[in-house]
Amino acid sequence: MSKKVEKFEDLIAWQKARKLTGRIYKTTNEGNFARDYSLKDQIRRAAVSTMSNIAEGFERGGAAEFHRFLVMAKGSCAELRNQLYIALDVAYIPAEAFDSLMREAIEVGRIIGGLRASVQRQRAKLESTN
């Protein structure tokens, strides 16, 4: 039996996005990445935006708003993945770190996508009863 989600911190999508954000912050504090203030700032913003949109959408209280914010969170996660490619291409991160972070980012995006689909089904169900 699954636990009822009462706050955004209960959402697995948010928990995984939080973990990914922490890893992004650590990774961007190392080597040449730490000195590329533009890319470092951009990838951090994408990571923070991913988890923040999940939280903000949940707290808005309505399925339509939550869905909209999950769409934005998934987009921010895709932006983060794109920036990981840049970091790899300019040799800011080794291939092993890239692979690990990319797997984690893909998982976060997949979980957000599943949550978004679930919220969409709830919305459709509510709209059909009205």
N, C-alpha and C positions, 0 to 999 in steps of 0.2 A: 504494500500500500504506500503510495507516495504522500509525502508531507505537503500540506497546503501551503502555497506561496502567499505569504502575508506582506512581505517587503521585498524590495528589489534585491537585497543581499541574499535572499533565498534562491534567486534564479541562477541556474548553472551557467547560463550564457554570461551573466555579469561576473560570476566567480572566475570563469575561465578568461574573460576579457581582462579582469584585474590582474591575474597571474601573468598574462601576456604583456600587459602594460609594464609591470615590474621588470620583466626580462628585457623589454625594449629600453627602459631607462638604464639598466645596468650595461647593456650592450653599447648604447650610445655614449657612455662615459669612458670608453676605452679607445686607445690609439688615435688614428687619424679621424675616426668618426667623431670623437669628442671635440675636434677642432673645426669640423664642418658645421658651423652653427646653423646654417640654413636647413640642411637635410636633417640634422639632429632635432631641430625644433619641429620640423614638418612631420617627421615620423612619430615623434612623441605626441604631437597634437592629434594625429590620426588614432593613435592608441588610446589616448585619453577620451577622444570623441566617441570611440566605439563603446567604451564602458559607460560614459556619461549619458549617451543617448538611450541606452538600455534603462538606466536608472530614471532619467527624466521622463521617458515615455511611460514607464510603469507607474510613476507617481502622479501622472496626469489623470489617472483614474478611469479613462474610457478606452474601449477596445480600438476605436478608430485612431485616437491619438497615439496609443501604444504602438499600433501597427505602423503608423507614419514614422515614429521615432526608431522603430526596428529597421525600417527601410534605410534610414540615415545611418544607423549603426553598422549595417551590413556594408553600406557604401564606404564608410570610414575604414572598415576592416580591409576592404579591397584596396583602398588607397595605401594602407600600411603595407600590404603585400607588394604593391607596386614599388614602394620605396625600399623594401628589402632587396628587390632586384637591383635597384640603383646601388645600394650599399655593397652588394656582391660584385657588381660590374666594376666598381671603382676600388675594389679590394679593401673596403672598410671592415668587412667581416669575412672570416674563412667559410668555405663551402659547408663545413659541418655545422657551424652556427646558423648559417642561412637555412640549411635543410631543417634543422630543429625548429627554428622560429617560424619558418614557412608552414611546417606541419601543424604547429600550434595555431597559427593564424587561420589556416584553412579549416581547422576544427572549430574555432570560434565562429567563423563565418557560416559553417554548416549548422551549428547549434542555433545561431541567430536566425538563419533561414527556416529551420524547423519551428522555432518559437513564433516567427512571423506567420508561417502557414497555419499554426494552431490558433493564433489570435484571429487570423482571417476567417477561419472556419467558425469561430465563436461569433464573430461579427455577422457572418452570413446567417447563422442560426438565429441570432437575435432579430435580424432584419426580417426574416421569414415569419417570425411569430408576431410581428407588428402589423 
